[in-house]
């Protein structure tokens, strides 16, 4: 088997690091209409993005029929926010990722994540924080 050439990729500069927050929110007691209504969930997400001081550049939210949940994404200049709801199981997955290319956005990501977790009021949140880069 031929040897692989050494990687030609240069190391990422420190400022390209990022923070990825991942939540599995079980037993959600909150969220109300946001669990099934795409415009309501989009409004909540966009309001919390603004409150956190992040920059939305686009969004797409879709509600599934017959009392199903909602899946949605807000694309951020800093990266993204994704939310998926399962109202029948009182379950939400939440994903916030920010890059730190031009500024350290960790505190903004944490504020956005915390606000959305609070909105859904899970009884059993499982939260993971991953440093990227």
Beta strands, then each sheet from edge to edge (+ up, - down):
strand 1: 18-28
strand 2: 56-63
strand 3: 70-76
strand 4: 79-86
strand 5: 91-99
strand 6: 122-132
sheet 1: 2+ 3- 4+ 5- 1+ 6-
end
